Amino acid sequence: MRPFHFLLYLTLFLLPLTTIAQQDSIDVFIANKMTQQGIVGLSIGIVKNGKVIKAKGYGKSNIELNVSASEKTVYKIASISKQFIAIGILKLIEEGKLKVSDPITKFIKDAPTTWNSITIRHLLNHTSGLPVEPPGFDGMKEQADSIYIKAAFANSLAFPPGSKFEYSNFGYYVLADIIRVTSHLSFSEYMKKYIFDERGLTSTRTTSLEAIIQNRAAGYIKLASDSTVNAPNYMAVRPSGAFLSSINDLLKWELDMQNTKLLTQKSWNQMWDDKFKTPLTMDNEAIYYGYGWMVNKVNGKQFHHHGGSLPGFRSVYLRYVEDKTAIIILTNFDSTDTYGIAFGVAELLKAEGKQK
């Protein structure tokens, strides 16, 4: 065999082995979970000790076009969006334009008197008594948030504001409208100008079917027959799960949080510290809800987290605060056990740390 041909043969023969060798324990773990759960595409970002150690995609962002998922893939992030709405409110608070103690009737015209006791804080931590979902919501119809808000005027509150926790997507619709009223910009314009552009989050924006969005992922669901099909694609912008984003952008955002960018440290702390106890627990620890984040302790240390779910998409964001470590997972398959995968990755990071 000629030397050139031998070297080419040797290179081709060894390439798969080299690729396998380059896979780490997290790659293998995720590959196994994707096979077990039938996950179409998944992207992960990891910050450890304040440094990005992984930004990677697996599987397909679009099956029909045969496009691979990557750290640049843009997903619907669902309820992970709530933290950004909270940041929009906190930014307006820093500017002196509102307070968390303000009654929402200060901003919502013609609201019923029963809403006088609902404050912005109640909306942020899901203690308002407002319904879980906006009355008459239609995912295939674009309507202003104010229309849904007015539709809720006739309904009685489920409980006195501030007396209990009950997760309410609708509460975040009201927050988005308060941002609109206070800033004199549309909710989308305000978030783009003062949050996303300000921090260089170039892939993060409100959901749109019309806009051309590079690297956009398609969403998929599994039917009872175990077949995978395209998920319904909501036309409406839902403030409770409004945004599209990528792992690259969310990693930037995590470092912004760790390094106190955009807001003062006092405002960042307020988002996690001004919290309300929920009926939920984790490892026998009570879970609280702050502003767009669930807050509890893991092994005695502060832990912030939130999941997200929309047709065709699942997401999760875990923050081990004192360790300056975060795990972010975005997927385009709505049967994904994102929390389970994220906790599995956390265990691998922990084991890796013990070995060093």
GIVENZI-V142307 format. One record per residue. N is the residue number from 0. RES is the residue in three letters. SS is DSSP state (@ for helix, = for strand, . for the rest). Layout:
# GIVENZI-V142307
n=N res=RES ss=SS
n=N res=RES ss=SS
This chain:
# GIVENZI-V142307
n=0 res=MET ss=.
n=1 res=ARG ss=.
n=2 res=PRO ss=@
n=3 res=PHE ss=@
n=4 res=HIS ss=@
n=5 res=PHE ss=@
n=6 res=LEU ss=@
n=7 res=LEU ss=@
n=8 res=TYR ss=@
n=9 res=LEU ss=@
n=10 res=THR ss=@
n=11 res=LEU ss=@
n=12 res=PHE ss=@
n=13 res=LEU ss=@
n=14 res=LEU ss=@
n=15 res=PRO ss=@
n=16 res=LEU ss=@
n=17 res=THR ss=@
n=18 res=THR ss=@
n=19 res=ILE ss=@
n=20 res=ALA ss=@
n=21 res=GLN ss=@
n=22 res=GLN ss=.
n=23 res=ASP ss=.
n=24 res=SER ss=@
n=25 res=ILE ss=@
n=26 res=ASP ss=@
n=27 res=VAL ss=@
n=28 res=PHE ss=@
n=29 res=ILE ss=@
n=30 res=ALA ss=@
n=31 res=ASN ss=@
n=32 res=LYS ss=@
n=33 res=MET ss=@
n=34 res=THR ss=@
n=35 res=GLN ss=@
n=36 res=GLN ss=@
n=37 res=GLY ss=.
n=38 res=ILE ss=.
n=39 res=VAL ss=.
n=40 res=GLY ss==
n=41 res=LEU ss==
n=42 res=SER ss==
n=43 res=ILE ss==
n=44 res=GLY ss==
n=45 res=ILE ss==
n=46 res=VAL ss==
n=47 res=LYS ss==
n=48 res=ASN ss=.
n=49 res=GLY ss=.
n=50 res=LYS ss==
n=51 res=VAL ss==
n=52 res=ILE ss==
n=53 res=LYS ss==
n=54 res=ALA ss==
n=55 res=LYS ss==
n=56 res=GLY ss==
n=57 res=TYR ss==
n=58 res=GLY ss==
n=59 res=LYS ss==
n=60 res=SER ss==
n=61 res=ASN ss==
n=62 res=ILE ss=.
n=63 res=GLU ss=.
n=64 res=LEU ss=.
n=65 res=ASN ss=.
n=66 res=VAL ss==
n=67 res=SER ss==
n=68 res=ALA ss=.
n=69 res=SER ss=.
n=70 res=GLU ss=.
n=71 res=LYS ss=.
n=72 res=THR ss=.
n=73 res=VAL ss==
n=74 res=TYR ss==
n=75 res=LYS ss==
n=76 res=ILE ss=.
n=77 res=ALA ss=@
n=78 res=SER ss=@
n=79 res=ILE ss=@
n=80 res=SER ss=@
n=81 res=LYS ss=@
n=82 res=GLN ss=@
n=83 res=PHE ss=@
n=84 res=ILE ss=@
n=85 res=ALA ss=@
n=86 res=ILE ss=@
n=87 res=GLY ss=@
n=88 res=ILE ss=@
n=89 res=LEU ss=@
n=90 res=LYS ss=@
n=91 res=LEU ss=@
n=92 res=ILE ss=@
n=93 res=GLU ss=@
n=94 res=GLU ss=.
n=95 res=GLY ss=.
n=96 res=LYS ss=.
n=97 res=LEU ss=.
n=98 res=LYS ss=.
n=99 res=VAL ss=.
n=100 res=SER ss=.
n=101 res=ASP ss=.
n=102 res=PRO ss==
n=103 res=ILE ss=@
n=104 res=THR ss=@
n=105 res=LYS ss=@
n=106 res=PHE ss=.
n=107 res=ILE ss=.
n=108 res=LYS ss=.
n=109 res=ASP ss=.
n=110 res=ALA ss=.
n=111 res=PRO ss=.
n=112 res=THR ss=@
n=113 res=THR ss=@
n=114 res=TRP ss=@
n=115 res=ASN ss=@
n=116 res=SER ss=@
n=117 res=ILE ss=.
n=118 res=THR ss==
n=119 res=ILE ss=@
n=120 res=ARG ss=@
n=121 res=HIS ss=@
n=122 res=LEU ss=@
n=123 res=LEU ss=@
n=124 res=ASN ss=.
n=125 res=HIS ss=.
n=126 res=THR ss=.
n=127 res=SER ss=.
n=128 res=GLY ss=.
n=129 res=LEU ss=.
n=130 res=PRO ss=.
n=131 res=VAL ss=.
n=132 res=GLU ss=.
n=133 res=PRO ss=.
n=134 res=PRO ss=.
n=135 res=GLY ss=.
n=136 res=PHE ss=.
n=137 res=ASP ss=.
n=138 res=GLY ss=.
n=139 res=MET ss=.
n=140 res=LYS ss=.
n=141 res=GLU ss=.
n=142 res=GLN ss=.
n=143 res=ALA ss=.
n=144 res=ASP ss=@
n=145 res=SER ss=@
n=146 res=ILE ss=@
n=147 res=TYR ss=@
n=148 res=ILE ss=@
n=149 res=LYS ss=@
n=150 res=ALA ss=@
n=151 res=ALA ss=.
n=152 res=PHE ss=.
n=153 res=ALA ss=.
n=154 res=ASN ss=.
n=155 res=SER ss=.
n=156 res=LEU ss=.
n=157 res=ALA ss=.
n=158 res=PHE ss=.
n=159 res=PRO ss=.
n=160 res=PRO ss=.
n=161 res=GLY ss=.
n=162 res=SER ss=.
n=163 res=LYS ss=.
n=164 res=PHE ss=.
n=165 res=GLU ss=.
n=166 res=TYR ss=.
n=167 res=SER ss=.
n=168 res=ASN ss=@
n=169 res=PHE ss=@
n=170 res=GLY ss=@
n=171 res=TYR ss=@
n=172 res=TYR ss=@
n=173 res=VAL ss=@
n=174 res=LEU ss=@
n=175 res=ALA ss=@
n=176 res=ASP ss=@
n=177 res=ILE ss=@
n=178 res=ILE ss=@
n=179 res=ARG ss=@
n=180 res=VAL ss=@
n=181 res=THR ss=@
n=182 res=SER ss=@
n=183 res=HIS ss=.
n=184 res=LEU ss=.
n=185 res=SER ss=.
n=186 res=PHE ss=@
n=187 res=SER ss=@
n=188 res=GLU ss=@
n=189 res=TYR ss=@
n=190 res=MET ss=@
n=191 res=LYS ss=@
n=192 res=LYS ss=@
n=193 res=TYR ss=@
n=194 res=ILE ss=@
n=195 res=PHE ss=@
n=196 res=ASP ss=.
n=197 res=GLU ss=.
n=198 res=ARG ss=.
n=199 res=GLY ss=.
n=200 res=LEU ss=.
n=201 res=THR ss=.
n=202 res=SER ss=.
n=203 res=THR ss=.
n=204 res=ARG ss==
n=205 res=THR ss==
n=206 res=THR ss=.
n=207 res=SER ss=.
n=208 res=LEU ss=.
n=209 res=GLU ss=.
n=210 res=ALA ss=.
n=211 res=ILE ss=.
n=212 res=ILE ss=.
n=213 res=GLN ss=.
n=214 res=ASN ss=.
n=215 res=ARG ss==
n=216 res=ALA ss=.
n=217 res=ALA ss=.
n=218 res=GLY ss=.
n=219 res=TYR ss==
n=220 res=ILE ss==
n=221 res=LYS ss==
n=222 res=LEU ss=.
n=223 res=ALA ss=.
n=224 res=SER ss=.
n=225 res=ASP ss=.
n=226 res=SER ss=.
n=227 res=THR ss==
n=228 res=VAL ss==
n=229 res=ASN ss==
n=230 res=ALA ss=.
n=231 res=PRO ss=.
n=232 res=ASN ss=.
n=233 res=TYR ss=.
n=234 res=MET ss=.
n=235 res=ALA ss=.
n=236 res=VAL ss=.
n=237 res=ARG ss=.
n=238 res=PRO ss=@
n=239 res=SER ss=@
n=240 res=GLY ss=@
n=241 res=ALA ss=.
n=242 res=PHE ss==
n=243 res=LEU ss==
n=244 res=SER ss==
n=245 res=SER ss=.
n=246 res=ILE ss=@
n=247 res=ASN ss=@
n=248 res=ASP ss=@
n=249 res=LEU ss=@
n=250 res=LEU ss=@
n=251 res=LYS ss=@
n=252 res=TRP ss=@
n=253 res=GLU ss=@
n=254 res=LEU ss=@
n=255 res=ASP ss=@
n=256 res=MET ss=@
n=257 res=GLN ss=@
n=258 res=ASN ss=.
n=259 res=THR ss=.
n=260 res=LYS ss=.
n=261 res=LEU ss=.
n=262 res=LEU ss=.
n=263 res=THR ss=.
n=264 res=GLN ss=@
n=265 res=LYS ss=@
n=266 res=SER ss=@
n=267 res=TRP ss=@
n=268 res=ASN ss=@
n=269 res=GLN ss=@
n=270 res=MET ss=@
n=271 res=TRP ss=@
n=272 res=ASP ss=@
n=273 res=ASP ss=.
n=274 res=LYS ss=.
n=275 res=PHE ss==
n=276 res=LYS ss==
n=277 res=THR ss==
n=278 res=PRO ss==
n=279 res=LEU ss==
n=280 res=THR ss==
n=281 res=MET ss==
n=282 res=ASP ss=.
n=283 res=ASN ss=.
n=284 res=GLU ss==
n=285 res=ALA ss==
n=286 res=ILE ss==
n=287 res=TYR ss==
n=288 res=TYR ss==
n=289 res=GLY ss=.
n=290 res=TYR ss=.
n=291 res=GLY ss=.
n=292 res=TRP ss=.
n=293 res=MET ss==
n=294 res=VAL ss==
n=295 res=ASN ss==
n=296 res=LYS ss==
n=297 res=VAL ss==
n=298 res=ASN ss=.
n=299 res=GLY ss=.
n=300 res=LYS ss==
n=301 res=GLN ss==
n=302 res=PHE ss==
n=303 res=HIS ss==
n=304 res=HIS ss==
n=305 res=HIS ss==
n=306 res=GLY ss==
n=307 res=GLY ss==
n=308 res=SER ss==
n=309 res=LEU ss==
n=310 res=PRO ss=.
n=311 res=GLY ss=.
n=312 res=PHE ss==
n=313 res=ARG ss==
n=314 res=SER ss==
n=315 res=VAL ss==
n=316 res=TYR ss==
n=317 res=LEU ss==
n=318 res=ARG ss==
n=319 res=TYR ss==
n=320 res=VAL ss=@
n=321 res=GLU ss=@
n=322 res=ASP ss=@
n=323 res=LYS ss=.
n=324 res=THR ss==
n=325 res=ALA ss==
n=326 res=ILE ss==
n=327 res=ILE ss==
n=328 res=ILE ss==
n=329 res=LEU ss==
n=330 res=THR ss==
n=331 res=ASN ss=.
n=332 res=PHE ss==
n=333 res=ASP ss=.
n=334 res=SER ss=.
n=335 res=THR ss=.
n=336 res=ASP ss=.
n=337 res=THR ss=@
n=338 res=TYR ss=@
n=339 res=GLY ss=@
n=340 res=ILE ss=@
n=341 res=ALA ss=@
n=342 res=PHE ss=@
n=343 res=GLY ss=@
n=344 res=VAL ss=@
n=345 res=ALA ss=@
n=346 res=GLU ss=@
n=347 res=LEU ss=@
n=348 res=LEU ss=@
n=349 res=LYS ss=@
n=350 res=ALA ss=@
n=351 res=GLU ss=@
n=352 res=GLY ss=@
n=353 res=LYS ss=@
n=354 res=GLN ss=@
n=355 res=LYS ss=.
